Amino acid sequence: MLVTSSRKPSARTRSLCKLLSRFIVGRCIPRGKMGMQELLEFEEGGSLIVIGEYHGNPGELSFYDEAGKLLFSLRFTDWYSKELDSYWFSDIEPRLTGQGDIVDSFESFFPFFKGRKR
């Protein structure tokens, strides 16, 4: 699975790209001027996550299948803990809760979520 960013990412977006690729055991590449077709060719038929920005901060995850079809997109605001001085929680196990199409889509992207529904 390939994780990439918008064309001109901020430092925070590049950091999130690297962290997310480690979390899902994927690859992170700088997008540069690559279009969608070039990204899909680079991944050679695998899935793709594009991290978009909102006012210079990471703000959207778009999930594409191997054909380049947008499966779903999540908008979010980033969160930083001053107490922990961190964006990343390595001691928290990933968990997916819920039922429905969105959960099924997450499970197709992240195999370690299998069997974790509640």
VMD Tcl script that builds the backbone (N, CA, C; Angstrom):
set m [mol new atoms 354]
animate dup $m
set s [atomselect $m all]
$s set {name element resname resid chain x y z} {
  {N N MET 1 A 0.845 -1.169 0.000}
  {CA C MET 1 A 0.000 0.000 0.000}
  {C C MET 1 A 0.893 1.236 0.000}
  {N N LEU 2 A 0.470 2.200 -0.767}
  {CA C LEU 2 A 1.239 3.425 -0.927}
  {C C LEU 2 A 0.526 4.573 -0.227}
  {N N VAL 3 A 1.283 5.369 0.508}
  {CA C VAL 3 A 0.765 6.572 1.163}
  {C C VAL 3 A 1.520 7.749 0.561}
  {N N THR 4 A 0.781 8.760 0.135}
  {CA C THR 4 A 1.408 9.950 -0.422}
  {C C THR 4 A 0.623 11.176 0.030}
  {N N SER 5 A 1.070 12.319 -0.397}
  {CA C SER 5 A 0.483 13.578 0.081}
  {C C SER 5 A -0.030 14.405 -1.091}
  {N N SER 6 A -0.497 15.576 -0.749}
  {CA C SER 6 A -0.856 16.544 -1.777}
  {C C SER 6 A 0.431 16.959 -2.498}
  {N N ARG 7 A 0.310 17.733 -3.545}
  {CA C ARG 7 A 1.479 18.059 -4.367}
  {C C ARG 7 A 2.540 18.884 -3.640}
  {N N LYS 8 A 2.144 19.826 -2.839}
  {CA C LYS 8 A 3.109 20.647 -2.093}
  {C C LYS 8 A 2.779 20.544 -0.604}
  {N N PRO 9 A 3.172 19.441 0.037}
  {CA C PRO 9 A 2.774 19.218 1.425}
  {C C PRO 9 A 3.563 20.057 2.418}
  {N N SER 10 A 2.902 20.359 3.519}
  {CA C SER 10 A 3.578 21.032 4.626}
  {C C SER 10 A 4.419 19.992 5.376}
  {N N ALA 11 A 5.250 20.453 6.270}
  {CA C ALA 11 A 6.080 19.545 7.079}
  {C C ALA 11 A 5.209 18.614 7.916}
  {N N ARG 12 A 4.099 19.122 8.444}
  {CA C ARG 12 A 3.206 18.289 9.260}
  {C C ARG 12 A 2.546 17.197 8.418}
  {N N THR 13 A 2.206 17.514 7.180}
  {CA C THR 13 A 1.606 16.515 6.298}
  {C C THR 13 A 2.634 15.449 5.938}
  {N N ARG 14 A 3.858 15.844 5.664}
  {CA C ARG 14 A 4.918 14.870 5.379}
  {C C ARG 14 A 5.152 13.958 6.580}
  {N N SER 15 A 5.117 14.521 7.775}
  {CA C SER 15 A 5.288 13.711 8.990}
  {C C SER 15 A 4.163 12.697 9.142}
  {N N LEU 16 A 2.927 13.145 8.915}
  {CA C LEU 16 A 1.793 12.230 9.012}
  {C C LEU 16 A 1.895 11.128 7.966}
  {N N CYS 17 A 2.337 11.465 6.780}
  {CA C CYS 17 A 2.525 10.483 5.716}
  {C C CYS 17 A 3.499 9.388 6.172}
  {N N LYS 18 A 4.598 9.776 6.749}
  {CA C LYS 18 A 5.591 8.812 7.221}
  {C C LYS 18 A 5.046 7.961 8.359}
  {N N LEU 19 A 4.378 8.597 9.320}
  {CA C LEU 19 A 3.817 7.846 10.446}
  {C C LEU 19 A 2.749 6.863 9.990}
  {N N LEU 20 A 1.862 7.302 9.123}
  {CA C LEU 20 A 0.798 6.434 8.641}
  {C C LEU 20 A 1.360 5.255 7.854}
  {N N SER 21 A 2.360 5.491 7.044}
  {CA C SER 21 A 2.948 4.391 6.268}
  {C C SER 21 A 3.603 3.364 7.190}
  {N N ARG 22 A 4.211 3.801 8.277}
  {CA C ARG 22 A 4.777 2.860 9.251}
  {C C ARG 22 A 3.678 2.099 9.979}
  {N N PHE 23 A 2.619 2.797 10.307}
  {CA C PHE 23 A 1.499 2.209 11.050}
  {C C PHE 23 A 0.833 1.094 10.257}
  {N N ILE 24 A 0.658 1.302 8.954}
  {CA C ILE 24 A -0.021 0.301 8.131}
  {C C ILE 24 A 0.959 -0.601 7.386}
  {N N VAL 25 A 2.240 -0.459 7.667}
  {CA C VAL 25 A 3.305 -1.214 7.019}
  {C C VAL 25 A 3.210 -1.039 5.499}
  {N N GLY 26 A 3.210 0.201 5.095}
  {CA C GLY 26 A 3.169 0.554 3.677}
  {C C GLY 26 A 4.386 1.372 3.300}
  {N N ARG 27 A 4.314 1.994 2.136}
  {CA C ARG 27 A 5.402 2.856 1.677}
  {C C ARG 27 A 4.899 4.277 1.581}
  {N N CYS 28 A 5.774 5.209 1.893}
  {CA C CYS 28 A 5.463 6.633 1.786}
  {C C CYS 28 A 6.381 7.224 0.728}
  {N N ILE 29 A 5.774 7.931 -0.230}
  {CA C ILE 29 A 6.595 8.604 -1.236}
  {C C ILE 29 A 6.145 10.052 -1.360}
  {N N PRO 30 A 7.074 10.944 -1.644}
  {CA C PRO 30 A 6.673 12.326 -1.934}
  {C C PRO 30 A 5.993 12.352 -3.294}
  {N N ARG 31 A 4.884 13.045 -3.399}
  {CA C ARG 31 A 4.105 13.045 -4.634}
  {C C ARG 31 A 4.731 13.902 -5.715}
  {N N GLY 32 A 5.215 15.055 -5.355}
  {CA C GLY 32 A 5.769 15.942 -6.363}
  {C C GLY 32 A 4.730 16.293 -7.406}
  {N N LYS 33 A 5.074 16.133 -8.673}
  {CA C LYS 33 A 4.153 16.476 -9.754}
  {C C LYS 33 A 3.393 15.267 -10.297}
  {N N MET 34 A 3.509 14.115 -9.618}
  {CA C MET 34 A 2.833 12.914 -10.101}
  {C C MET 34 A 1.319 13.058 -10.053}
  {N N GLY 35 A 0.677 12.663 -11.133}
  {CA C GLY 35 A -0.777 12.619 -11.182}
  {C C GLY 35 A -1.273 11.286 -10.647}
  {N N MET 36 A -2.585 11.112 -10.603}
  {CA C MET 36 A -3.172 9.894 -10.065}
  {C C MET 36 A -2.708 8.655 -10.835}
  {N N GLN 37 A -2.695 8.719 -12.149}
  {CA C GLN 37 A -2.295 7.558 -12.951}
  {C C GLN 37 A -0.847 7.162 -12.666}
  {N N GLU 38 A 0.019 8.149 -12.547}
  {CA C GLU 38 A 1.430 7.853 -12.243}
  {C C GLU 38 A 1.577 7.228 -10.861}
  {N N LEU 39 A 0.794 7.699 -9.886}
  {CA C LEU 39 A 0.836 7.110 -8.545}
  {C C LEU 39 A 0.406 5.649 -8.573}
  {N N LEU 40 A -0.661 5.373 -9.313}
  {CA C LEU 40 A -1.150 3.993 -9.410}
  {C C LEU 40 A -0.144 3.099 -10.110}
  {N N GLU 41 A 0.515 3.614 -11.144}
  {CA C GLU 41 A 1.546 2.845 -11.832}
  {C C GLU 41 A 2.745 2.607 -10.915}
  {N N PHE 42 A 3.088 3.602 -10.117}
  {CA C PHE 42 A 4.200 3.480 -9.174}
  {C C PHE 42 A 3.916 2.370 -8.163}
  {N N GLU 43 A 2.667 2.257 -7.728}
  {CA C GLU 43 A 2.288 1.249 -6.744}
  {C C GLU 43 A 2.068 -0.116 -7.386}
  {N N GLU 44 A 1.991 -0.175 -8.702}
  {CA C GLU 44 A 1.840 -1.428 -9.445}
  {C C GLU 44 A 0.618 -2.219 -8.995}
  {N N GLY 45 A -0.540 -1.568 -9.021}
  {CA C GLY 45 A -1.789 -2.271 -8.763}
  {C C GLY 45 A -2.227 -2.339 -7.317}
  {N N GLY 46 A -1.529 -1.700 -6.417}
  {CA C GLY 46 A -1.920 -1.731 -5.006}
  {C C GLY 46 A -2.835 -0.577 -4.645}
  {N N SER 47 A -3.247 -0.560 -3.410}
  {CA C SER 47 A -4.116 0.495 -2.890}
  {C C SER 47 A -3.315 1.765 -2.631}
  {N N LEU 48 A -4.035 2.864 -2.507}
  {CA C LEU 48 A -3.392 4.168 -2.382}
  {C C LEU 48 A -4.147 5.020 -1.370}
  {N N ILE 49 A -3.408 5.696 -0.513}
  {CA C ILE 49 A -3.974 6.679 0.411}
  {C C ILE 49 A -3.310 8.014 0.114}
  {N N VAL 50 A -4.130 9.032 -0.126}
  {CA C VAL 50 A -3.615 10.377 -0.374}
  {C C VAL 50 A -4.005 11.255 0.815}
  {N N ILE 51 A -3.017 11.906 1.413}
  {CA C ILE 51 A -3.261 12.804 2.542}
  {C C ILE 51 A -3.394 14.220 1.991}
  {N N GLY 52 A -4.576 14.782 2.155}
  {CA C GLY 52 A -4.829 16.139 1.702}
  {C C GLY 52 A -4.624 17.143 2.827}
  {N N GLU 53 A -4.631 18.406 2.474}
  {CA C GLU 53 A -4.398 19.459 3.462}
  {C C GLU 53 A -5.579 20.413 3.556}
  {N N TYR 54 A -5.657 21.051 4.693}
  {CA C TYR 54 A -6.630 22.105 4.940}
  {C C TYR 54 A -5.904 23.202 5.695}
  {N N HIS 55 A -5.743 24.359 5.103}
  {CA C HIS 55 A -5.000 25.485 5.688}
  {C C HIS 55 A -3.588 25.085 6.120}
  {N N GLY 56 A -2.915 24.313 5.280}
  {CA C GLY 56 A -1.526 23.942 5.543}
  {C C GLY 56 A -1.321 22.830 6.539}
  {N N ASN 57 A -2.392 22.193 6.998}
  {CA C ASN 57 A -2.295 21.077 7.940}
  {C C ASN 57 A -2.957 19.849 7.334}
  {N N PRO 58 A -2.520 18.640 7.746}
  {CA C PRO 58 A -3.207 17.449 7.261}
  {C C PRO 58 A -4.680 17.536 7.622}
  {N N GLY 59 A -5.552 17.218 6.684}
  {CA C GLY 59 A -6.970 17.362 6.959}
  {C C GLY 59 A -7.873 16.370 6.258}
  {N N GLU 60 A -7.304 15.476 5.436}
  {CA C GLU 60 A -8.160 14.526 4.727}
  {C C GLU 60 A -7.352 13.292 4.328}
  {N N LEU 61 A -7.974 12.138 4.466}
  {CA C LEU 61 A -7.423 10.890 3.968}
  {C C LEU 61 A -8.360 10.380 2.892}
  {N N SER 62 A -7.844 10.187 1.696}
  {CA C SER 62 A -8.643 9.655 0.591}
  {C C SER 62 A -8.107 8.275 0.241}
  {N N PHE 63 A -8.990 7.287 0.211}
  {CA C PHE 63 A -8.630 5.896 -0.011}
  {C C PHE 63 A -9.060 5.480 -1.419}
  {N N TYR 64 A -8.107 5.012 -2.218}
  {CA C TYR 64 A -8.359 4.605 -3.595}
  {C C TYR 64 A -8.043 3.126 -3.758}
  {N N ASP 65 A -8.821 2.445 -4.601}
  {CA C ASP 65 A -8.508 1.053 -4.886}
  {C C ASP 65 A -7.434 0.985 -5.967}
  {N N GLU 66 A -7.075 -0.223 -6.369}
  {CA C GLU 66 A -5.982 -0.405 -7.330}
  {C C GLU 66 A -6.299 0.128 -8.720}
  {N N ALA 67 A -7.587 0.368 -9.009}
  {CA C ALA 67 A -7.970 0.936 -10.303}
  {C C ALA 67 A -8.059 2.463 -10.264}
  {N N GLY 68 A -7.855 3.059 -9.102}
  {CA C GLY 68 A -7.922 4.515 -8.969}
  {C C GLY 68 A -9.286 5.030 -8.591}
  {N N LYS 69 A -10.200 4.138 -8.248}
  {CA C LYS 69 A -11.543 4.550 -7.840}
  {C C LYS 69 A -11.515 4.985 -6.374}
  {N N LEU 70 A -12.069 6.171 -6.107}
  {CA C LEU 70 A -12.149 6.667 -4.739}
  {C C LEU 70 A -13.161 5.832 -3.972}
  {N N LEU 71 A -12.702 5.145 -2.919}
  {CA C LEU 71 A -13.591 4.319 -2.108}
  {C C LEU 71 A -14.287 5.150 -1.045}
  {N N PHE 72 A -13.502 5.937 -0.322}
  {CA C PHE 72 A -14.058 6.866 0.650}
  {C C PHE 72 A -12.986 7.845 1.073}
  {N N SER 73 A -13.425 8.910 1.683}
  {CA C SER 73 A -12.526 9.968 2.111}
  {C C SER 73 A -12.937 10.395 3.511}
  {N N LEU 74 A -11.954 10.610 4.355}
  {CA C LEU 74 A -12.207 11.042 5.732}
  {C C LEU 74 A -11.594 12.411 5.951}
  {N N ARG 75 A -12.391 13.325 6.409}
  {CA C ARG 75 A -11.861 14.631 6.811}
  {C C ARG 75 A -11.665 14.608 8.315}
  {N N PHE 76 A -10.640 15.311 8.761}
  {CA C PHE 76 A -10.331 15.291 10.189}
  {C C PHE 76 A -9.560 16.541 10.565}
  {N N THR 77 A -9.412 16.735 11.856}
  {CA C THR 77 A -8.496 17.745 12.369}
  {C C THR 77 A -7.422 16.991 13.129}
  {N N ASP 78 A -6.204 17.446 13.032}
  {CA C ASP 78 A -5.139 16.735 13.747}
  {C C ASP 78 A -5.181 17.087 15.224}
  {N N TRP 79 A -4.537 16.279 16.005}
  {CA C TRP 79 A -4.573 16.447 17.445}
  {C C TRP 79 A -3.168 16.268 18.000}
  {N N TYR 80 A -2.811 17.125 18.911}
  {CA C TYR 80 A -1.490 17.085 19.530}
  {C C TYR 80 A -1.662 17.146 21.039}
  {N N SER 81 A -1.006 16.239 21.738}
  {CA C SER 81 A -1.072 16.216 23.190}
  {C C SER 81 A 0.124 16.963 23.772}
  {N N LYS 82 A -0.137 18.070 24.456}
  {CA C LYS 82 A 0.957 18.801 25.095}
  {C C LYS 82 A 1.545 17.998 26.248}
  {N N GLU 83 A 0.683 17.255 26.963}
  {CA C GLU 83 A 1.179 16.449 28.093}
  {C C GLU 83 A 2.166 15.391 27.626}
  {N N LEU 84 A 1.867 14.755 26.490}
  {CA C LEU 84 A 2.725 13.692 25.981}
  {C C LEU 84 A 3.768 14.205 24.990}
  {N N ASP 85 A 3.617 15.458 24.551}
  {CA C ASP 85 A 4.489 16.055 23.547}
  {C C ASP 85 A 4.603 15.131 22.337}
  {N N SER 86 A 3.439 14.661 21.855}
  {CA C SER 86 A 3.448 13.689 20.774}
  {C C SER 86 A 2.160 13.727 19.965}
  {N N TYR 87 A 2.278 13.297 18.705}
  {CA C TYR 87 A 1.126 13.049 17.845}
  {C C TYR 87 A 0.864 11.553 17.732}
  {N N TRP 88 A 1.762 10.757 18.190}
  {CA C TRP 88 A 1.764 9.328 17.911}
  {C C TRP 88 A 1.717 8.537 19.207}
  {N N PHE 89 A 0.895 7.503 19.229}
  {CA C PHE 89 A 0.736 6.689 20.430}
  {C C PHE 89 A 1.090 5.249 20.092}
  {N N SER 90 A 2.353 4.900 20.207}
  {CA C SER 90 A 2.821 3.578 19.796}
  {C C SER 90 A 2.325 2.464 20.708}
  {N N ASP 91 A 1.887 2.800 21.910}
  {CA C ASP 91 A 1.440 1.757 22.840}
  {C C ASP 91 A -0.060 1.480 22.731}
  {N N ILE 92 A -0.771 2.165 21.841}
  {CA C ILE 92 A -2.202 1.943 21.670}
  {C C ILE 92 A -2.412 1.046 20.465}
  {N N GLU 93 A -3.085 -0.084 20.690}
  {CA C GLU 93 A -3.347 -1.027 19.619}
  {C C GLU 93 A -4.461 -0.508 18.710}
  {N N PRO 94 A -4.317 -0.640 17.396}
  {CA C PRO 94 A -5.378 -0.185 16.496}
  {C C PRO 94 A -6.653 -0.979 16.737}
  {N N ARG 95 A -7.782 -0.297 16.660}
  {CA C ARG 95 A -9.069 -0.945 16.877}
  {C C ARG 95 A -10.110 -0.293 15.980}
  {N N LEU 96 A -10.949 -1.123 15.432}
  {CA C LEU 96 A -12.031 -0.649 14.583}
  {C C LEU 96 A -13.340 -1.085 15.215}
  {N N THR 97 A -14.223 -0.151 15.422}
  {CA C THR 97 A -15.504 -0.436 16.045}
  {C C THR 97 A -16.615 -0.038 15.095}
  {N N GLY 98 A -17.644 -0.844 15.022}
  {CA C GLY 98 A -18.795 -0.506 14.199}
  {C C GLY 98 A -19.129 -1.576 13.195}
  {N N GLN 99 A -20.153 -1.302 12.404}
  {CA C GLN 99 A -20.610 -2.220 11.367}
  {C C GLN 99 A -21.018 -1.414 10.152}
  {N N GLY 100 A -21.046 -2.052 9.001}
  {CA C GLY 100 A -21.490 -1.383 7.790}
  {C C GLY 100 A -20.415 -1.283 6.734}
  {N N ASP 101 A -20.746 -0.566 5.674}
  {CA C ASP 101 A -19.858 -0.471 4.513}
  {C C ASP 101 A -18.525 0.177 4.834}
  {N N ILE 102 A -18.534 1.206 5.661}
  {CA C ILE 102 A -17.273 1.895 5.968}
  {C C ILE 102 A -16.321 0.966 6.715}
  {N N VAL 103 A -16.857 0.156 7.617}
  {CA C VAL 103 A -16.024 -0.805 8.353}
  {C C VAL 103 A -15.479 -1.852 7.392}
  {N N ASP 104 A -16.318 -2.328 6.492}
  {CA C ASP 104 A -15.858 -3.295 5.500}
  {C C ASP 104 A -14.751 -2.703 4.633}
  {N N SER 105 A -14.880 -1.425 4.280}
  {CA C SER 105 A -13.838 -0.768 3.495}
  {C C SER 105 A -12.542 -0.663 4.275}
  {N N PHE 106 A -12.627 -0.296 5.560}
  {CA C PHE 106 A -11.423 -0.245 6.390}
  {C C PHE 106 A -10.778 -1.617 6.465}
  {N N GLU 107 A -11.569 -2.646 6.654}
  {CA C GLU 107 A -11.007 -3.995 6.747}
  {C C GLU 107 A -10.325 -4.419 5.457}
  {N N SER 108 A -10.822 -3.953 4.309}
  {CA C SER 108 A -10.174 -4.315 3.053}
  {C C SER 108 A -8.824 -3.605 2.903}
  {N N PHE 109 A -8.666 -2.431 3.522}
  {CA C PHE 109 A -7.401 -1.705 3.467}
  {C C PHE 109 A -6.432 -2.136 4.557}
  {N N PHE 110 A -6.946 -2.398 5.743}
  {CA C PHE 110 A -6.096 -2.691 6.895}
  {C C PHE 110 A -6.407 -4.083 7.428}
  {N N PRO 111 A -5.676 -5.101 6.978}
  {CA C PRO 111 A -5.990 -6.477 7.375}
  {C C PRO 111 A -5.860 -6.734 8.875}
  {N N PHE 112 A -5.096 -5.935 9.607}
  {CA C PHE 112 A -4.966 -6.179 11.043}
  {C C PHE 112 A -6.230 -5.816 11.804}
  {N N PHE 113 A -7.222 -5.193 11.164}
  {CA C PHE 113 A -8.492 -4.890 11.821}
  {C C PHE 113 A -9.436 -6.092 11.804}
  {N N LYS 114 A -9.153 -7.127 11.040}
  {CA C LYS 114 A -10.043 -8.284 10.924}
  {C C LYS 114 A -10.363 -8.830 12.311}
  {N N GLY 115 A -11.637 -9.076 12.536}
  {CA C GLY 115 A -12.055 -9.669 13.795}
  {C C GLY 115 A -12.100 -8.710 14.959}
  {N N ARG 116 A -11.953 -7.422 14.737}
  {CA C ARG 116 A -11.908 -6.460 15.853}
  {C C ARG 116 A -13.200 -5.701 16.003}
  {N N LYS 117 A -14.224 -6.049 15.216}
  {CA C LYS 117 A -15.502 -5.328 15.334}
  {C C LYS 117 A -16.148 -5.644 16.670}
  {N N ARG 118 A -16.869 -4.677 17.192}
  {CA C ARG 118 A -17.627 -4.900 18.416}
  {C C ARG 118 A -19.066 -4.642 18.140}
}
mol reanalyze $m
mol bondsrecalc $m
mol representation Tube
mol addrep $m
